[in-house]
Amino acid sequence: MKIRRAELADLEAMTEIYNEAILTSTATFDLEPQTREERLPWFESHDERFPILVAECDGEIAGWACLSRWRTRKAYERTAETSFYVKGTQRGKGIGRQLKQAVIDEARRLNFHTLIAGVSQGNEISLHLNKSFGFEEVGTFREVGYKFDQWLDVTYLQLMLD
């Protein structure tokens, strides 16, 4: 497996992985699958400061992770939100763990001060993975999303890098 910066040519595979999460999990609160064109502005909003990484296995994209702006105001510049998604057939192989480590390493290289992770109810594996990297729970927003005919909480975690 190779982890590298995402390229525009990866967007189709990344969109497929994201759409799988939309349809089968509470990992995202998007409700409808998206097209490559609908995902393009999201892709283009990431840059050298807020990168997207992909895990490539045998020439195919198996997952992706990114650092995203936490808020747009200037005082938040050294805070980023982390996200990662792994293709269903590739889960349980350590890809998510390697992507998470890579995105934390990138955040340190880019001189971020703190990372945020939002984990929705029902994603115990993601919650455990974040905690295994030292992310600490800082709060839970109750019933902020409605998906699959149920109200869902989101727990926020934080990792201090300094």
N, C-alpha and C positions, 0 to 999 in steps of 0.2 A: 504494500500500500504506500502511496505517495500523497503527501499533503502539500498543496501548492495554492497560490493565489488563483482565484476564480477568473476566468476569461469569459467574454461575451458568448463564445461558442459553447460554454457550459450551461448557459441559462435554460435551455430546453430541458436538460436532465434535472437541473435544480428545481425547475417548475414542476416536473413530474413528481419528484420527491415531496415537495411542499403540498401538492394537490392530494397525494396519498394521505398526508397528515391531516389535511382539511376533512377528508371523507371518513377517516377511520379513528381519529383521536381528538383529544381536547388540547393537544399541544399548541394549537393555534385557534383563535376565535374567529378566523375567517370561516364562512359557512358555504361558500360556493367555490368550486375549482376556478383557477385563473388561467388565462392564456399567457404565452410567452410575452406578448405585447403588453398585457396588463402588468406583468412583473418587471418589465423593462425599467420604468421609472424608479422602482425600488433598487434594482441592480445599479443603476446610474447614480443613485444617491450615496453609494458607497465609493470610497476612494482610498488613497494611500493612508489617510488618517483613520478611516473606518472600513477596514478591509473585509472581504468575503474570502474564505478559504474553502477548498474542496478536497475531499478524500477520493483519490482515484485508485481503483482496484482493477487490475487486468484491463486497463483502457476505458473503464466505465466509471462514472461518478456514483459513488456509494453513499455519499453524504456531504453536507456542507455546514459551515459555521460562520458566524459573522460578529463583528462589533458594530453596533448601531448607536447613533446619537441618543442619549438619554432624554435630553431636552434641547431645544434650539437656543436658549439664552446663553450668552458667552461664558458666564460663570460656571456652566456645566461642562466646559470643554474637556476636562480631564476625567470625566465619568462616561462610561459606555455600558450599554446593555448587551449581553451575550445571548446568542441563539444558536441552536444546532439541531439538525434534522438528519436522520439516517434512513435510507431506503429499507423498507420492511424486510426484504429478503437478506439484508446485510446486518440486521440487528443481532446483538449478542456476540459479536466478533471483536469488540473493543474499539470499533471505529468511532463511536461517540466519545469515548474516553480520550482517544488520540486527538480528535478534533478539538475537544474542550481544552486539553493541554496546549495545543498549538495556538488557539485563540488567546489564552491567558499569556503565553509567551509573547505573542504579538503585542498585546496590551502593555506588557512590561517594556518591550522594546520601544513602543510609541509613547512611553512616559505617562500612561494613564495612572490616576491615583486610586480609583475605585471602579469595580465592576458590579453590575446589577444583573440578576437573573429573575425572571418572573416564571413561576411554575404553576400551572393550573391544576386544579383538583383532578385526581385520577392519573397523574404522571409521577407515581412514586419512584420509578427508575430514574427519571430526570432529577427529582428532588435528592435522591441518594447520591447520584453522580456529582451534583453540584456540591453537596456537603463534603464528599470525599476529597474535593479540591480546596476545602477550607471556607467555602461560602457559608455564611451564617444567616439564619432566618432573622429578618428584621420586621416582618409584619405580614398580615394576611388581610386582603380585601375580601369581604364576604359577598357572595352572590353577585359578582360583577359581570359575569358572562352567562348567556343562556344558549346551550347547545345540546343536541341529542335529548331534547325534552327535559332538561334539568338545569337548575341554577348552579353555577360553578364558582368556587372561590379561587383566588390567585394568591399564592404565597410568594413574597419577594425575599430574595437572598442577596447578600452583599459580600464581596471579597475586597478587603483593603490590600492594595499592592505595595504601598510605601512601608 
